[in-house]
Structures are given as C-alpha cells and as structure tokens.
Amino acid sequence: MLGKFAEDYLNHLAYERRLAAHTLANYQRDLDVLNDLAGDRAVSALAQTDIRRFIAQLHGRGLSPKSLARVLSGWRGFFEHLRREGLIRANPADGVKAPKAEKRLPATLSPDEASRLVAIEDSSPAGLRDHALFELAYSCGLRVSELVSLDLTSIDLASAEVRVIGKGSKTRIVPVGKPALAAVKAWLAARSTRKGAESAALFLGERGGRLSPRVVQARIKQWAIKQGISADVHPHMLRHSFASHVLQSSGDLRAVQEMLGHASIASTQVYTHLDFQHLAKVYDAAHPRAKKKV
C-alpha cells in the first residue's frame, strides 16, 4: 500500500515543486493505479519485475503506448523521490520501458491529386507566386522552412538546380523539374514589378517582405479546396508526396534520401512502407488470386 508515501510525494510536488493542479491530478491518478495494482504489497517490496507486470496488465486493458509511457514516468518520479529520501534502495521503475507506439505513416496525396494541386491557372501575381511555390515544393521535396528561406541566388535556372540550406545548416543541391522551372520563371517576371523586388528573398508576401511559413500553410489549404481536393493538405504533405512518388517510380532510396536532406537513411525508409502499401493495393485490385475467396 502506498498510503502516506503517496501523500508525502504529492505534497512535495505541490509545495516544493509547485506543480499545477491539473498536473497534480494526473500524478494522483497514476499513483492510485499503482496502489490498486500493488495491492497489499509494501512499497519497499516492489521490484522491477512487478513494474513490468503492472505495465503489461495496463497494456492488456487497452492503454496506449503513449499513456503507458506517461504512467511509467509518473511512477519513476515517485520511486526516485522515495530513493532520495532513503525509503527504498533502488528505483524499480528504472529500465522499464513502455511498448513502442506504432509509427504513423505520413499522409500523402495521390499523383493525380498532387498534379491537380500544383497546376494552378491564375495569372495574378499571387497566383503566379503560389504556382511557383507549390511546383517547387513538389518538384524538390522541400520543407516549408526551406522553401521560404530561398533567395534569388538559390535557384540556377540554367542548370535546373536549387541550393537548399536544410536542418543543421547543411546545404544540398536538388534538381528542379521543367514544370517548376517554368513556374518560377513566370513568377520572377511578375516579382520584378512587386513591392520588395529589391529584396534577396525569392518569394515575397503582399507587403514586400519574405513570405512566412504560416502564409504558405494558409494558401495551400485554400488552393486545395479550389482544386477539389478533400484531404487536409499542408505544405509538408507535398514533401511526403514527392518522396513517395519518386520512390515508387525509381526505387532509389539513397537518391531520395539525398534529395530530402535526411541525415540517416532510416528517416527515408518510412516511404518504403508507403510504397509497399501502394503495391499491395494494386495487387488486391488487379491480381486474379487476390479477388478469389478461399
């Protein structure tokens, strides 16, 4: 039974660490769960094997890996407090890990949806800018932060390449497709007459300053609705779509890694799962044996 041990710990959190009432309620709830699972066992008798068993029981009741990790964190803090106070020899929650959460696959557009989204037909300056933005994002797989950080000198129209400064200030060179090049050229012609034309930034906002990520997010959602795309589109979805579609076409994981600017190929490998999902759908739809019920 936790009894006074739990009460003293909660007082410590409330009066010494001055945690918020909501946070204290979460700790209280986690300790109540631990108390129920421990039953009549003394706190000092609980071992790592008990904590592992308790977590397995909670997992069996349907608690998610994320919830289990939070519970474990609360228990670990409680036992660590008892250890510092000399009430137990070791923290039984140390070394115990929650089950790994399933890695969510990134949302992507289909090739048809991506093409429809970037194929903007609007000759206004804002329309030409957005067309160039989206074409470049999809053509090169750029993060929105990389996209708005581009300068006029970042893109080489002659060699069809863009120099990108990514995470960790690492520079990479990415090829630019013909539709994106054409869209950028059209925007540059319009940009020369816009407020802020003397700025180094490739993409300008309405006031002549560098375009912000928030504006890009808003514009891409507006255009997705106009182009009849029902998905909740965000700029990073074009990056995911780029990676998935290039991988489906080429199968060259290393090349996709380099174009995305991933430090580790493990980050790029998530797109192989998307590729497999695509192939599985094609199989289910087309293979004669897949349609037959056994």
C-alpha positions as CSV (number, residue, x, y, z in Angstrom):
1,M,0.0,0.0,0.0
2,L,1.3,3.4,-0.9
3,G,-0.5,5.3,1.8
4,K,1.5,8.1,3.4
5,F,4.3,7.7,0.9
6,A,2.0,8.8,-1.9
7,E,0.6,11.7,0.2
8,D,4.1,13.0,1.1
9,Y,5.2,12.8,-2.6
10,L,2.1,14.7,-3.8
11,N,2.8,17.4,-1.1
12,H,6.3,17.6,-2.3
13,L,5.1,18.2,-5.9
14,A,2.5,20.7,-4.7
15,Y,4.5,22.8,-2.3
16,E,8.1,22.4,-3.2
17,R,7.9,21.9,-7.0
18,R,4.7,24.0,-7.2
19,L,3.1,21.9,-9.9
20,A,-0.2,23.0,-11.4
21,A,-3.4,21.5,-10.1
22,H,-4.1,19.6,-13.3
23,T,-0.6,18.1,-13.3
24,L,-1.0,17.1,-9.7
25,A,-4.3,15.4,-10.5
26,N,-2.5,13.3,-13.2
27,Y,0.1,12.2,-10.7
28,Q,-2.6,11.4,-8.2
29,R,-4.4,9.2,-10.8
30,D,-1.2,7.4,-11.7
31,L,-0.4,6.7,-8.0
32,D,-4.0,5.4,-7.5
33,V,-3.4,3.0,-10.4
34,L,-0.1,1.8,-8.9
35,N,-1.8,1.4,-5.5
36,D,-4.5,-0.8,-6.9
37,L,-2.0,-3.0,-8.8
38,A,0.3,-3.3,-5.8
39,G,-2.5,-4.5,-3.6
40,D,-1.2,-5.3,-0.1
41,R,2.5,-5.3,-1.2
42,A,4.7,-2.9,0.7
43,V,6.3,-0.2,-1.4
44,S,9.8,-1.4,-0.4
45,A,9.0,-4.9,-1.7
46,L,8.2,-3.8,-5.2
47,A,10.8,-4.9,-7.8
48,Q,11.4,-4.2,-11.5
49,T,9.6,-7.5,-12.4
50,D,6.4,-6.1,-10.6
51,I,6.5,-2.9,-12.5
52,R,6.9,-4.8,-15.8
53,R,3.9,-7.0,-14.9
54,F,1.8,-3.9,-13.9
55,I,2.6,-2.3,-17.3
56,A,1.7,-5.5,-19.1
57,Q,-1.6,-5.6,-17.2
58,L,-2.4,-2.0,-18.2
59,H,-1.5,-2.7,-21.8
60,G,-3.9,-5.7,-21.7
61,R,-6.6,-3.3,-20.5
62,G,-6.1,-1.3,-23.7
63,L,-3.9,1.6,-22.5
64,S,-2.0,3.1,-25.4
65,P,1.8,3.1,-25.5
66,K,1.8,6.8,-25.1
67,S,-0.4,6.6,-22.0
68,L,1.7,3.8,-20.6
69,A,4.9,5.9,-21.1
70,R,3.2,8.8,-19.1
71,V,2.2,6.4,-16.3
72,L,5.7,5.0,-16.1
73,S,7.2,8.5,-15.9
74,G,4.9,9.3,-13.0
75,W,5.8,6.1,-11.2
76,R,9.5,6.6,-11.9
77,G,9.4,10.1,-10.3
78,F,7.6,8.7,-7.2
79,F,10.1,5.9,-6.6
80,E,13.0,8.2,-7.3
81,H,11.7,10.5,-4.6
82,L,11.5,7.6,-2.1
83,R,15.0,6.5,-3.0
84,R,16.4,10.0,-2.4
85,E,14.6,10.0,1.0
86,G,16.3,6.7,1.9
87,L,13.0,4.8,2.0
88,I,13.9,2.3,-0.7
89,R,17.2,1.1,-2.0
90,A,16.6,1.3,-5.7
91,N,14.1,2.6,-8.2
92,P,12.1,-0.4,-9.5
93,A,10.8,1.6,-12.5
94,D,14.3,2.3,-13.8
95,G,14.9,0.3,-17.0
96,V,11.3,-0.4,-17.6
97,K,10.0,0.8,-21.0
98,A,6.5,1.2,-22.4
99,P,5.6,-0.8,-25.5
100,K,6.6,1.1,-28.7
101,A,3.9,3.0,-30.4
102,E,3.1,2.2,-34.0
103,K,4.9,4.6,-36.3
104,R,2.3,6.5,-38.2
105,L,2.9,6.8,-41.9
106,P,3.0,10.3,-43.3
107,A,-0.1,11.4,-45.2
108,T,0.4,11.8,-49.0
109,L,-1.5,12.9,-52.0
110,S,-2.0,10.6,-54.9
111,P,0.0,11.5,-58.0
112,D,-3.2,12.8,-59.6
113,E,-4.1,14.9,-56.6
114,A,-0.6,16.3,-56.3
115,S,-0.6,17.3,-60.0
116,R,-4.0,18.9,-59.7
117,L,-2.9,20.9,-56.6
118,V,0.2,22.4,-58.2
119,A,-1.4,23.0,-61.6
120,I,-2.7,26.5,-60.7
121,E,-4.0,28.6,-63.5
122,D,-4.0,32.1,-62.2
123,S,-2.1,34.9,-63.9
124,S,-2.3,37.3,-60.9
125,P,1.0,38.0,-59.0
126,A,-0.2,36.0,-56.0
127,G,-1.4,33.2,-58.3
128,L,1.9,33.0,-60.1
129,R,3.8,33.1,-56.8
130,D,1.7,30.2,-55.4
131,H,2.1,28.2,-58.6
132,A,5.9,28.5,-58.3
133,L,5.8,27.8,-54.6
134,F,3.8,24.6,-54.9
135,E,5.6,23.3,-58.1
136,L,9.0,23.8,-56.4
137,A,7.9,22.2,-53.2
138,Y,6.6,19.1,-55.0
139,S,9.4,19.0,-57.6
140,C,12.2,19.2,-55.0
141,G,10.6,17.8,-51.8
142,L,11.4,21.0,-49.8
143,R,10.4,21.7,-46.2
144,V,8.3,24.8,-45.9
145,S,11.1,26.5,-43.9
146,E,13.5,25.7,-46.7
147,L,11.1,27.0,-49.3
148,V,10.5,30.4,-47.7
149,S,14.3,30.7,-47.0
150,L,15.2,30.5,-50.6
151,D,16.9,33.6,-52.1
152,L,17.0,34.7,-55.7
153,T,20.6,33.3,-55.9
154,S,19.4,29.9,-54.5
155,I,18.0,28.8,-57.8
156,D,20.0,28.3,-61.0
157,L,17.6,28.3,-64.0
158,A,20.4,27.3,-66.4
159,S,21.5,24.2,-64.6
160,A,17.9,23.5,-63.3
161,E,19.1,23.2,-59.7
162,V,18.2,24.7,-56.4
163,R,20.6,25.1,-53.5
164,V,18.8,24.4,-50.2
165,I,20.0,25.1,-46.7
166,G,18.3,22.4,-44.5
167,K,18.5,21.3,-40.9
168,G,21.8,21.8,-39.1
169,S,22.6,24.5,-41.8
170,K,23.6,21.7,-44.2
171,T,23.5,22.6,-47.8
172,R,22.3,20.3,-50.6
173,I,21.7,20.7,-54.3
174,V,18.4,19.4,-55.7
175,P,17.4,19.1,-59.3
176,V,14.3,21.1,-60.4
177,G,11.8,19.7,-62.9
178,K,10.7,21.5,-66.0
179,P,7.2,22.5,-64.8
180,A,8.7,24.0,-61.7
181,L,11.3,25.9,-63.7
182,A,8.6,27.3,-66.0
183,A,6.5,28.4,-62.9
184,V,9.5,30.0,-61.2
185,K,10.3,32.0,-64.4
186,A,6.8,33.3,-64.7
187,W,6.9,34.3,-61.0
188,L,10.2,36.1,-61.5
189,A,8.7,38.2,-64.3
190,A,5.9,39.2,-62.0
191,R,8.1,39.6,-59.0
192,S,10.2,42.3,-60.6
193,T,7.2,44.7,-60.5
194,R,6.2,43.9,-57.0
195,K,6.8,45.7,-53.7
196,G,10.1,44.4,-52.2
197,A,11.5,43.5,-55.6
198,E,14.9,44.6,-54.3
199,S,14.8,42.0,-51.5
200,A,17.0,38.9,-51.7
201,A,14.0,36.6,-50.9
202,L,12.7,34.5,-53.8
203,F,9.2,34.5,-52.6
204,L,7.6,37.8,-51.4
205,G,4.5,38.4,-49.3
206,E,1.9,41.1,-50.0
207,R,3.9,43.7,-48.1
208,G,7.1,43.0,-49.9
209,G,8.8,41.0,-47.2
210,R,9.9,37.4,-47.2
211,L,6.9,35.1,-47.3
212,S,6.2,33.3,-44.0
213,P,5.5,29.6,-43.4
214,R,2.1,30.5,-42.0
215,V,1.0,32.2,-45.2
216,V,2.2,29.2,-47.2
217,Q,0.1,26.9,-45.0
218,A,-3.0,29.1,-45.4
219,R,-2.5,29.4,-49.2
220,I,-2.1,25.7,-49.8
221,K,-5.2,24.9,-47.9
222,Q,-7.2,27.5,-49.9
223,W,-5.9,26.1,-53.2
224,A,-6.6,22.5,-52.2
225,I,-10.2,23.5,-51.7
226,K,-10.3,25.3,-55.0
227,Q,-8.8,22.4,-56.8
228,G,-11.3,20.0,-55.4
229,I,-9.0,18.0,-53.1
230,S,-10.8,16.8,-50.0
231,A,-7.7,15.9,-47.9
232,D,-6.5,18.3,-45.2
233,V,-3.5,19.5,-47.2
234,H,-0.4,21.1,-45.6
235,P,3.0,22.1,-47.1
236,H,4.8,19.0,-45.7
237,M,2.3,16.8,-47.5
238,L,3.9,17.8,-50.8
239,R,7.3,16.8,-49.4
240,H,5.9,13.4,-48.4
241,S,4.2,13.0,-51.8
242,F,7.4,13.9,-53.6
243,A,9.3,11.2,-51.7
244,S,6.7,8.6,-52.1
245,H,6.1,9.2,-55.8
246,V,9.8,9.3,-56.7
247,L,10.4,6.1,-54.7
248,Q,7.5,4.4,-56.5
249,S,8.9,5.4,-59.8
250,S,12.6,4.8,-59.2
251,G,13.1,2.6,-56.2
252,D,16.2,4.5,-55.5
253,L,16.1,5.0,-51.7
254,R,19.6,6.6,-51.5
255,A,18.8,9.2,-54.1
256,V,15.5,10.1,-52.3
257,Q,17.5,10.4,-49.0
258,E,19.9,12.9,-50.6
259,M,17.2,15.0,-52.1
260,L,15.2,15.2,-48.9
261,G,18.3,16.0,-46.9
262,H,17.9,13.2,-44.4
263,A,21.0,12.6,-42.3
264,S,20.1,9.0,-41.8
265,I,18.5,6.7,-44.4
266,A,16.3,5.3,-41.6
267,S,14.3,8.5,-41.8
268,T,13.7,7.9,-45.5
269,Q,12.8,4.2,-45.1
270,V,9.3,5.1,-43.9
271,Y,8.5,5.8,-47.5
272,T,9.3,2.2,-48.5
273,H,6.2,1.3,-46.3
274,L,4.1,3.8,-48.3
275,D,5.4,2.2,-51.5
276,F,4.5,-1.3,-50.2
277,Q,1.0,-0.1,-49.3
278,H,0.6,1.2,-52.9
279,L,1.8,-2.1,-54.3
280,A,-0.5,-4.0,-52.0
281,K,-3.5,-2.0,-53.2
282,V,-2.5,-2.6,-56.9
283,Y,-2.2,-6.3,-56.1
284,D,-5.6,-6.5,-54.4
285,A,-7.2,-4.7,-57.3
286,A,-5.6,-6.5,-60.1
287,H,-4.3,-10.0,-59.2
288,P,-6.9,-12.7,-60.1
289,R,-6.0,-14.8,-57.0
290,A,-6.5,-11.7,-54.7
291,K,-10.1,-11.5,-55.8
292,K,-11.0,-15.1,-55.1
293,K,-12.4,-16.1,-51.7
294,V,-10.8,-19.1,-50.2
